[in-house]
Amino acid sequence: MHRIGVIGPDRTVERILKVAADFIHEVECIPFPYDDEIEIQRILQEHRSQVKGWLFSGPVPYIIAQEYIKADDTVAYCQTMGGGFYLCCLQMAFAHKVVLERISVDFIESEVDIEQLLRATGIPWRDVFIKYYSRQYDPEEIIQFHLQLWREGKIDGVITALRSVMNALQKENVPVYHFTLSEQEIYQSLKIIIEKVQSSYFKNTQVGLVIIEVGNYGKIIERAKTPYDLQILELRLKAILLPLCKSLDGYLLDKGTGVYEIFSSRGAVQREITMLQDTIEQLLLAINMDVPVTAGIGFGETVFAGEINAHRALRNTKEQKGAHVVIVQDDGKMVEVVKNNKALSYEFYSNDTELLKKLNRVSVGIKTYCKIENIVQRMGASSFSISQLAAQMSVTERNVRRIITSLCEAGLVEQVGEEYAAARGRPNKLYQIAAYKNEKH
């Protein structure tokens, strides 16, 4: 049974646990309540190993936690569709035996349109003051926002999304109510995190095959003075590979001529990518020759599928300069792992017949186009130059210029301007992915 950590204010966590009783045969929910949002970092760091996923009680704790969430964490948060807000308004009216028509509200920006929710209640609000804030918020500033309005007699109550703000205002005897969640919102959020955890589990248990290849092995054989020297080098390489094999809980096979295979699971391989990169660096130092060492990783539901993907990944390491590790996932997506454990992922196939026709006409492969498309998206700029793209792809500007010229001819890339440098010379042309891409994707 999977264990899910539930993070939120104590009362909200209690409500989530009550609804979670309907899923008692699927997951075990572990409560992690807090009195102040500052505790979220500690909860994640101290209890990460105890759970398979995290469910946050709302967008506010989730957004605050994003800074501390790791790439392999499985997370979800309870999304409010308005039901919880209406419950809060109802609680205010019940507590005071009258609808409070003058209120102040705070909420994290870009998540909920408070004005729209207020209009949807049908209540004739007289005065409403709203405070939106970002992830880098100042609790004291939000407290003073509400407190000043209260002291000036401009409001009769407060609705807040922050438990720390609620605690502070209660000490000042301000009528304050915390954003709550409806049972339906909690129920749907629990289904989402359960599906995510189960999906993550099945992915982690997939086959993971790592094929490490020492290129130009014939050159190494020629350099060895005796068979003894060659055997010593091969033993040294295995000694470097065995710690990686142990960390992967895998089985090492020496296929001969500088090719080694390690069978493991997807979860273990993904966890040890950094160690794999370090191992490749150690192999290069041990060989002490100008030969490439690359790794192709394949994930699949079966050993056969994983092996096919691993060999496909290894072939692509030969095509990409500087890409020592390439992964082909079970869905066919290709991932190049580069320095600092950053990854560039793209698909090398497409069912878009119109796109394929355009690419075939100018002799550009779908894999190359998808890779450029992904790089441009990752750069986050509205336009790019030949030199920028060449640096990202680790290829020559001449090669990139030829590809971009062909894509312009196909109508898939378009020139949008020029960039004037301070030094003498021609200005750099600026390009962007054509509108065709935005329509199709």
N, C-alpha and C positions, 0 to 999 in steps of 0.2 A: 504493500500500500504506500502511495506517495504522501509525503508530508509537505504541507504548504504553510508558510509563515504568514500570519495576518497582522499587518502593521497599521495602527491608527489609534485615535483616542479611545480610552477604555470602554465607554458606553457603545461606541460604534463597533468596536471589535466584538463586544458581547452580542450585538444584534447580528453581525456577520456569522458568528459561531452558531447561533440559533438556526439561521437559514441553512448553514452548512450541514446541519443534522440530516438533511434530505440526501446528502451525498456521503453518508458515513461509510458505505461499502466501497467507495472509490478513492477517497482521500482522507487524511487526518489533518485537521487544521490546528496549528499551534499558535496561540495568541501572543502577540508582542505589543501590548498597549504602551502608550507614552502620555506624559503630561505636558511635554514641550517638544516641538518639532526638532529641536537640536539633538534629541536622543536617537533619531533615525539612523544617523551614521554609526553610532555604537551598536545598535541592534543588528545592522547588516554585517558589520565586521565580526562581531562576537558569535553570531548564530548562523552564518552562511552555510557552514558544513552540516547543520542539523536538518536542513530542509531541501526540497527539490525545486521549490519555486516560492515567489513572494506575491501576495495580494495586498495592495495598498487600499486604504479605506476611501480614497478619493484622489482627484487629480493633484491636489495641493501636496500631500505627503509624497506622491509619486514624483512630481516635478522637483521637489526639494531633494529627493533621494537620487535623482539621475546622476549627480556628480559622483556618487559612491557605488552605483550599480556597475557590475563587471559585464563584459561582452557575453560571457556564457551564462549569466543569470537569466532565469525564466521568470518574467514579471508580468503583472497586469494590475489594473486599478479599477475601482468601482466608478463607472461613468454615470454622472447624474444627468438625467434627461428632463429634470424639472420636478419630478415627483417628490424628491427629498426636500426641495426648496418650499414646495407647497405645504408639506408636512410641518416645516419650520414655522411658516406663517400661521398655520392652524394652531400650533402649540403656543405661539405668542398670544393669539386671540383668546385661547382657552385660559391661559394663566392670568390674563388681565380682564377677562370677561367683556372685552371690547377690542375691536381691531385697532391696532396702533397704526395711525395714518402717517406718522413722521418717523422715519427710520434711517439708519445708516448701515451700509453693507460693504464688506470687503471680500475680494476674491482674486485669485491669480488670473492674470491677463490671458487672453486668447483661448480660454477654456469654455466659459459660459457667458452668454449674453444676459446679464442681470436685468437690463431694461426690458428685454423681451419676456423674461420670466415674470417680472412684475406686472407687465401689461396683461399677461395670460391669466393672472389670478382674478382679474375683474374687480379688484379692490380699488376704490377711488383714492389712491395715495395723494396726500397733500404735499409732503416734502420727502424726497429720497436723496440721500447723499451716498455716492458710490466711490469706493477706493479700490482701484486695480493696482496690482503690484507684480513684479517679476520674480524669478527664482532667487535673485540676490536681494531679498527684501530686508527691511529693517523693522523688527517687531515693535520697537519703541515708537517708531514713526506712525505705525498703524494704530497703536494704542492711543497715542495723542490725537490722532485724527478723530476717533470716536469720542474720546474724553472731552475734547474741546467743544464738539457739537453738543454733547450732553450738558456740559456746564453752562453753555450759552443758551440753553433751553430750546434748541432747535430740533431735537429729536426726543422720541419717547422710548426707543429701544434700538438694539443693535443685533444684526445677524453677521456672524463671522465664520470664516473657514479655518481659522487658526485656534488651536486649543490654548496656546500661550496667551493670545489676545483675550480669549474668553476668561481665563483665570485672572488676568490682570484687571479686567473690567468688573468682574464679580467682586473683587476686593474694594472697588470704588462704589459698590452698590448700584451699578448700572444694569438695567434689565438687558441681558445679553443671551443670545441663543446661537447654538452651534449648528452649522449645516448638517443635516442628517441625510439618510438614504432611505428610499422606499424598499420594501422587501423584494419587489420585482427587479429593481436595479441591482440589488445584492445578488439575487439568484442568477441573473444573466452574467454578471461579472465572475461568479464562481464557476459557471460553465466554461467561460473563456479561459480562466487560468488552469482548469482541469484539463481541457483540450490541449493547451500549450505544454503542460507538464508531461502528459501522455505522449504527445508528438515528440518532445525532446528526448524522452526515454527510448522510444523506438529508434530515433536517429542515432542516439549514443550507442545502441547495441548493434548497429549495422557493422558490416565487415569494413575494416580499414587496412588497406595494403600499402606499404611504403616500399618503393623500389629506388634504391640509391645506386647510381652508376658513376664510376670513375671513367671519364672519357679518355680517348686516345691511349687505351691500355697497352696497345702494341708498343708505344713509345716508352712506357715504363719497363716492359719486358726487355727492350733493346738496351736500356740504360743499366739494367741489373747485370753485374759482372758474372755472377754465378747463380744457379738455381737456388742455392742457399740464401743469397741476398734477397731474391724475389720472395721466398717463403717467409723470411723475417719481416719484410715489408707487409705482406698479406696478414701475418699474425698481428702486426702493429695496427693495421686498419681494423681488424676484428676486435681488438682490445678497445678501440675507440667506439666502435658500434655497439658493443655489448651493454654499456651503461644505458644507452638510449633504448635498447631492446628491453632492458629490465624496467625502465620507467614506463614503457608502453605495455608492459606485461605481455610481450609478444614473443614470437619464435623467429630466430634468425636463420636464413638460408643463404648459403654462398653458391650463387649460380655460375661462378667462374668468370674469368676475364673482367674482373672489376665490377660485377653486378651483384647486389645483395638485396634480399627481400625480407621484410619484417611484417608478419601477419599479426594484426591486433584488432581493436574495435575503433569505430569512428570517434567515440567520446575520448578515448585515450590519446589518439593521434591529434585531435584538435587541442587537447590540453597541453600537449608537449611540442607544439610547433616551434616555440622558441628554442627548446633543447635540440630539436632537429637542425635548426639553422646553425646553432653553436657546434654541433657535431660535424656538419659539412665544413665549417671553418677549420676544425681540428684535423679533418682528413686532408684538407689542402695543405696545411702546415706539415703534416707527416709525410706527404708525398714529395713536397719541396720541388715541384716541377710545374711548368706552365700547362696544366691539363685541367679541364673542367670537372667539377663534381656537382651533380644535380640529383634532385629527388622528385619522383612522380608519385603522387598519392591518389589512390582511387577508393571511393566509398560505394558500397552497393548492398543490396539485400542479401546477396549470395557471394560466395568466394569468387565464383566465375565473373559476376558482374563487377566486383571490386577489382579483379585482376585486369579486366578489359579497360576500365577507367584509369587504372594506374599506368598501364602501358601507353594509353592515349595522353595522359598527363606528361609522362616522360618524353614522349616525342615532341611535345610542345616546349619543353625546356630547351631543346636544341634550337628552336626557332626564335626564342626570346632572349636577347642579350641581357645579362644581369638578373634574370629570373632563375634562381637556383632551385626554388620549390614551386611546383605547380600542382594544384588539386583539381580533380574532376569529380564532382559530386554525383549522387545517385540520380538527380534530375537533369544531368547533362551540363550544368553550369560549371564553367571553368574559373578557377581562382588562382591568381598569381600572388604568392606571398613574397613581399619585398622587404627592404630594410625596416627596422623598428617594428616588425611584426604587422606592418600595414598590409592590406590586401586589396587587390584589384580583381573584381569578379565580373564576368560577362558570359554570355551564351555564345556557342559557336555554331548554332543552327537557327533556322527561322522557318515558320510556316507562311510568312507573308510573301506571297508569290509576286506581288508588284514590286516589293523591295528587292527580291532576288533578281528579277528581270533587270532592274536598274543597275544593280551591282555587276551582274554578268556582262552587261553591255560595255562596262568600262574595265572589266577584269579586276575587280576588287573583291576579295573574299568576305563572306558574311562575318567570319571571326574577326577580321581586321576592322570592319565597320563597327561591330558591337564593342570592340575594345576601345576604339576612339570615342564612341558615344559615351561609354562609362567613364573614361578619363575626363572628358569635358564636364560631365555632371559632377564628378568628384572635385574638380578644380573650383566649381562654384562661381565661375565668372560668366558674364553674358557673352564674351567673345574670347578668342584665343589666337595666338600667332603660331607660325610654323616652328619657331625655336622653342616655345613653351611646350608644344605637343611632342616635339622630338625629345626634349629632356624627360618628359613623363614616360615616354615609350622606350627610352634608352636606345634609340636608333639615330641615324644621321638625319640632318635637316633635308638633305637631298632626297632621301627615301620618303620622308613625310611629305615633302612638297609634291612629289610625283603622285602619292595617294590622294592628297587633298585636291590636286588639280583634276584627277579623275572623278572624285566625288562631286566636285563643282560641276563638272560636265554632266554628271548623272542627275543633278538637281538636288542632291542630298546634303550638300554643304554650300554656303553662299558667303561671298565676301561682303563685309559690312562696314569696313573703314580701314584706316591706316593709323599706325602708331609711330610718331616721330621721336626718334632717339636724340639725345644731346650730342652724340658724336656724328661726324660726317658719314654720309652713305645714304642708301635708299631707305625709305621708311618701311617698317614691317607691316605687311598686310594683316588685317584682322578678319577672322572668319567666325561663323557660328553654324551649328546644325540647322539645316533648313526646316521650314514649317512642316514639311512632310512628316518628319520625325515626331513632332508634337501631336499631329493628328492621329498617327498610328499608335502611339504609345501613351 
